[in-house]
Amino acid sequence: MSQEKIHFDAPSPIERLFSRMFGALVGLGLGFSHNYQLEVRGRRSGRLYSTPVDVLVHRGRRFLVAGRGETQWVRNARASGQITLRKGRRREELRVRIVPDVEKPDVLKAYLDRFKLTVQRYFPVPAGAPADALAPLAPRYPVFELIPVATVGAPRPLPTMDSPFHAFFAIDLRCAAAF
């Protein structure tokens, strides 16, 4: 990647502190429906990193947009191809698809319009602007489509209640599945 294409708005120390505190609240399950704690493995260290993010639902698909540009979570997600979204005790493993620049303007417009109060400062174009106005800016903002990780193999059905033997194990398996 050439130097002129790399864009990153570094957070101030106050923004870093707020992000950590807000991330802790989201990790506990608090926040709006679009707030999640993103977890991703470091591309060099393998260490698990986390940061709060806003997930955009647009035209039935989910997206992550990096308003600050080429952040570390972006580089790690690109390298691993997979992330985890967490909110409270809920965790969801997802693959990431890098959205090409030609597809970004529509997603960036939806992102800016939806989250304008918190992300407008990262965009030189005002919320409500047409998608065409965001086209020249598309390379500055990494966008990922979130795709659920496919389940390997089909889940096995629980035994039927044809006999007392099967009924006993079915109840036992259902109890075990609850934990």
C-alpha contacts under 8 A as a table, 3 or more apart, distances in Angstrom:
res1	aa1	res2	aa2	distance
1	M	5	K	6.88
1	M	6	I	7.30
2	S	5	K	5.62
2	S	6	I	6.90
3	Q	6	I	5.41
4	E	7	H	7.79
5	K	139	P	6.93
5	K	140	R	6.76
6	I	69	G	7.60
6	I	70	E	6.46
6	I	140	R	6.90
7	H	68	R	7.62
7	H	69	G	5.15
7	H	70	E	5.81
7	H	140	R	5.59
7	H	141	Y	7.75
8	F	68	R	5.41
8	F	69	G	4.54
8	F	70	E	5.21
8	F	71	T	6.44
9	D	68	R	4.87
9	D	69	G	6.59
9	D	122	Y	7.65
10	A	68	R	7.17
11	P	14	I	7.85
11	P	15	E	5.52
11	P	16	R	6.07
12	S	15	E	5.07
12	S	16	R	6.22
13	P	16	R	5.03
13	P	17	L	6.25
14	I	17	L	5.12
14	I	18	F	6.17
15	E	18	F	5.04
15	E	19	S	5.98
16	R	19	S	5.04
16	R	20	R	6.26
17	L	20	R	5.20
17	L	21	M	6.30
18	F	21	M	5.14
18	F	22	F	5.94
19	S	22	F	5.11
19	S	23	G	5.78
19	S	51	T	7.32
19	S	52	P	6.80
20	R	23	G	4.99
20	R	24	A	6.18
20	R	51	T	7.48
21	M	24	A	5.16
21	M	25	L	6.50
22	F	25	L	5.10
22	F	26	V	6.23
22	F	52	P	7.07
23	G	26	V	5.08
23	G	27	G	5.96
23	G	37	Q	6.15
23	G	51	T	6.10
23	G	52	P	4.89
24	A	27	G	4.94
24	A	28	L	6.34
25	L	28	L	5.06
25	L	29	G	6.57
25	L	30	L	5.38
25	L	31	G	7.09
26	V	29	G	4.99
26	V	30	L	4.79
26	V	31	G	5.61
26	V	35	N	6.74
26	V	36	Y	6.07
26	V	37	Q	6.15
26	V	52	P	7.16
26	V	87	K	5.74
26	V	88	G	6.82
27	G	30	L	7.26
27	G	36	Y	7.47
27	G	37	Q	5.97
27	G	86	R	6.54
27	G	87	K	5.13
27	G	88	G	5.05
28	L	87	K	6.57
28	L	88	G	4.37
28	L	89	R	7.60
29	G	87	K	4.74
29	G	88	G	3.62
29	G	89	R	7.25
30	L	87	K	7.54
30	L	88	G	7.37
31	G	34	H	7.93
31	G	35	N	5.84
32	F	35	N	5.38
34	H	54	D	5.29
34	H	55	V	5.11
34	H	56	L	6.90
35	N	52	P	6.89
35	N	53	V	5.85
35	N	54	D	4.89
35	N	55	V	6.54
35	N	87	K	7.84
36	Y	52	P	5.68
36	Y	53	V	5.48
36	Y	54	D	6.46
36	Y	55	V	7.21
36	Y	85	L	5.93
36	Y	86	R	5.67
36	Y	87	K	5.44
37	Q	50	S	6.32
37	Q	51	T	5.54
37	Q	52	P	4.39
37	Q	53	V	6.13
37	Q	85	L	5.65
37	Q	86	R	4.96
37	Q	87	K	6.13
38	L	50	S	5.27
38	L	51	T	5.32
38	L	52	P	5.90
38	L	53	V	6.33
38	L	83	I	6.90
38	L	84	T	5.82
38	L	85	L	4.76
38	L	86	R	6.35
39	E	48	L	6.49
39	E	49	Y	5.53
39	E	50	S	4.35
39	E	51	T	6.83
39	E	83	I	5.88
39	E	84	T	5.01
39	E	85	L	6.26
39	E	86	R	7.39
40	V	48	L	5.68
40	V	49	Y	5.45
40	V	50	S	6.46
40	V	73	W	6.85
40	V	76	N	6.55
40	V	77	A	6.30
40	V	80	S	7.97
40	V	82	Q	7.27
40	V	83	I	5.02
40	V	84	T	6.47
41	R	45	S	7.83
41	R	46	G	5.15
41	R	47	R	5.40
41	R	48	L	4.51
41	R	49	Y	6.07
41	R	76	N	6.49
41	R	77	A	7.72
41	R	80	S	7.24
41	R	83	I	7.81
42	G	45	S	5.24
42	G	46	G	4.57
42	G	47	R	5.18
42	G	48	L	6.23
42	G	49	Y	6.71
42	G	76	N	5.52
43	R	46	G	6.01
43	R	75	R	7.63
43	R	76	N	5.15
43	R	79	A	6.07
43	R	80	S	6.83
49	Y	73	W	7.78
50	S	73	W	8.00
51	T	73	W	7.85
53	V	64	L	7.63
54	D	64	L	7.00
54	D	65	V	7.99
55	V	62	R	6.57
55	V	63	F	5.86
55	V	64	L	5.46
55	V	65	V	7.85
56	L	62	R	5.55
56	L	63	F	5.08
56	L	64	L	6.38
56	L	65	V	7.88
56	L	110	A	7.96
56	L	111	Y	6.38
56	L	114	R	7.99
57	V	60	G	6.27
57	V	61	R	5.57
57	V	62	R	4.50
57	V	63	F	6.39
58	H	61	R	5.37
58	H	62	R	6.24
58	H	63	F	7.45
58	H	107	V	7.17
58	H	110	A	7.04
61	R	145	E	7.34
61	R	146	L	7.58
62	R	145	E	5.90
62	R	146	L	5.44
62	R	147	I	7.81
63	F	107	V	7.98
63	F	143	V	6.88
63	F	144	F	5.52
63	F	145	E	4.46
63	F	146	L	5.58
64	L	143	V	5.73
64	L	144	F	5.15
64	L	145	E	6.49
64	L	146	L	7.21
65	V	108	L	7.53
65	V	111	Y	7.44
65	V	141	Y	6.91
65	V	142	P	6.04
65	V	143	V	4.54
65	V	144	F	6.51
66	A	69	G	5.27
66	A	70	E	7.23
66	A	71	T	7.31
66	A	74	V	7.20
66	A	141	Y	5.80
66	A	142	P	5.46
66	A	143	V	6.44
67	G	119	V	6.61
67	G	122	Y	5.85
67	G	123	F	7.61
67	G	141	Y	6.05
67	G	142	P	7.84
68	R	71	T	6.72
68	R	122	Y	6.29
68	R	141	Y	7.36
69	G	140	R	5.92
69	G	141	Y	4.97
69	G	142	P	6.21
70	E	74	V	5.98
70	E	75	R	6.83
70	E	140	R	7.90
70	E	141	Y	7.41
70	E	142	P	6.85
71	T	74	V	5.20
71	T	75	R	6.54
72	Q	75	R	5.11
72	Q	76	N	6.12
73	W	76	N	5.03
73	W	77	A	5.92
74	V	77	A	5.15
74	V	78	R	6.02
74	V	142	P	7.23
75	R	78	R	5.16
75	R	79	A	6.15
76	N	79	A	5.09
76	N	80	S	6.10
77	A	80	S	5.24
77	A	81	G	5.44
77	A	82	Q	6.00
77	A	83	I	6.33
77	A	96	V	7.23
78	R	81	G	5.32
78	R	82	Q	7.91
78	R	96	V	7.58
78	R	98	I	7.47
80	S	83	I	7.81
81	G	95	R	5.72
81	G	96	V	5.34
81	G	97	R	7.39
82	Q	93	E	7.31
82	Q	94	L	5.65
82	Q	95	R	4.26
82	Q	96	V	5.58
83	I	93	E	6.05
83	I	94	L	5.42
83	I	95	R	6.32
83	I	96	V	7.16
84	T	91	R	6.60
84	T	92	E	5.46
84	T	93	E	4.49
84	T	94	L	5.94
85	L	91	R	5.72
85	L	92	E	5.22
85	L	93	E	6.61
85	L	94	L	7.62
86	R	89	R	7.15
86	R	90	R	5.68
86	R	91	R	4.51
86	R	92	E	6.50
87	K	90	R	5.40
87	K	91	R	6.70
92	E	148	P	7.78
93	E	148	P	6.54
93	E	149	V	6.03
94	L	146	L	6.01
94	L	147	I	5.38
94	L	148	P	4.58
94	L	149	V	5.12
95	R	146	L	5.96
95	R	147	I	5.04
95	R	148	P	6.15
95	R	149	V	5.89
96	V	144	F	5.68
96	V	145	E	5.65
96	V	146	L	5.00
96	V	147	I	6.10
97	R	144	F	5.33
97	R	145	E	5.03
97	R	146	L	6.57
97	R	147	I	7.33
98	I	142	P	7.71
98	I	143	V	6.26
98	I	144	F	4.75
98	I	145	E	6.53
99	V	103	E	6.40
99	V	104	K	6.55
99	V	142	P	7.70
99	V	143	V	5.50
99	V	144	F	5.47
99	V	145	E	6.47
100	P	103	E	5.60
100	P	104	K	6.55
101	D	104	K	5.12
101	D	105	P	7.60
101	D	135	A	7.87
101	D	138	A	5.51
101	D	139	P	5.95
102	V	105	P	7.08
102	V	135	A	7.54
102	V	138	A	7.79
103	E	106	D	6.68
103	E	107	V	7.31
104	K	107	V	5.19
104	K	108	L	5.83
104	K	135	A	7.40
104	K	138	A	5.91
104	K	143	V	6.98
105	P	108	L	5.04
105	P	109	K	6.03
105	P	131	A	5.06
105	P	132	D	6.68
105	P	133	A	7.98
105	P	134	L	5.28
105	P	135	A	5.13
105	P	138	A	6.27
106	D	109	K	5.22
106	D	110	A	6.34
106	D	131	A	5.38
107	V	110	A	5.12
107	V	111	Y	6.08
108	L	111	Y	4.95
108	L	112	L	6.01
108	L	131	A	7.55
108	L	134	L	7.09
108	L	138	A	7.79
109	K	112	L	5.17
109	K	113	D	6.00
109	K	127	A	7.41
109	K	128	G	7.47
109	K	129	A	7.38
109	K	130	P	7.14
109	K	131	A	5.51
109	K	134	L	7.09
110	A	113	D	5.16
110	A	114	R	5.92
111	Y	114	R	5.19
111	Y	115	F	5.93
111	Y	116	K	7.70
112	L	115	F	5.42
112	L	116	K	5.03
112	L	119	V	6.58
112	L	120	Q	6.52
112	L	127	A	5.58
112	L	128	G	7.87
113	D	116	K	5.39
113	D	127	A	5.15
113	D	128	G	5.99
115	F	118	T	5.79
115	F	119	V	6.00
115	F	120	Q	7.71
116	K	119	V	5.23
116	K	120	Q	4.90
116	K	127	A	6.18
117	L	120	Q	6.21
118	T	121	R	7.44
119	V	122	Y	5.67
119	V	123	F	7.24
120	Q	123	F	5.41
120	Q	124	P	7.86
120	Q	126	P	6.91
120	Q	127	A	6.90
121	R	124	P	7.48
123	F	126	P	7.13
125	V	129	A	6.74
125	V	133	A	7.16
125	V	134	L	7.14
126	P	129	A	5.84
129	A	133	A	6.49
129	A	134	L	8.00
130	P	133	A	5.59
130	P	134	L	7.36
131	A	134	L	5.30
131	A	135	A	6.66
132	D	135	A	5.20
132	D	136	P	8.00
133	A	136	P	6.99
133	A	137	L	7.99
134	L	137	L	5.22
134	L	138	A	6.24
135	A	138	A	5.28
136	P	139	P	7.44
137	L	140	R	5.65
137	L	141	Y	7.30
138	A	141	Y	5.68
138	A	142	P	7.87
139	P	142	P	7.10
151	T	154	A	7.35
158	L	170	A	6.33
158	L	173	L	7.58
159	P	166	H	6.26
159	P	167	A	7.69
159	P	169	F	7.52
159	P	170	A	5.62
160	T	166	H	6.42
160	T	167	A	7.05
160	T	170	A	7.16
161	M	164	P	7.11
161	M	166	H	5.51
161	M	167	A	4.65
161	M	170	A	7.23
162	D	166	H	6.41
162	D	167	A	7.11
163	S	166	H	5.24
163	S	167	A	6.10
164	P	167	A	4.88
164	P	168	F	6.09
165	F	168	F	5.34
165	F	169	F	6.58
166	H	169	F	5.23
166	H	170	A	5.98
167	A	170	A	5.03
167	A	171	I	6.23
168	F	171	I	5.41
168	F	172	D	6.22
169	F	172	D	4.86
169	F	173	L	5.90
170	A	173	L	5.09
170	A	174	R	6.08
171	I	174	R	5.12
171	I	175	C	6.17
172	D	175	C	5.21
172	D	176	A	6.21
173	L	176	A	5.00
173	L	177	A	6.01
174	R	177	A	5.00
174	R	178	A	6.42
175	C	178	A	5.32
175	C	179	F	7.12
176	A	179	F	5.51
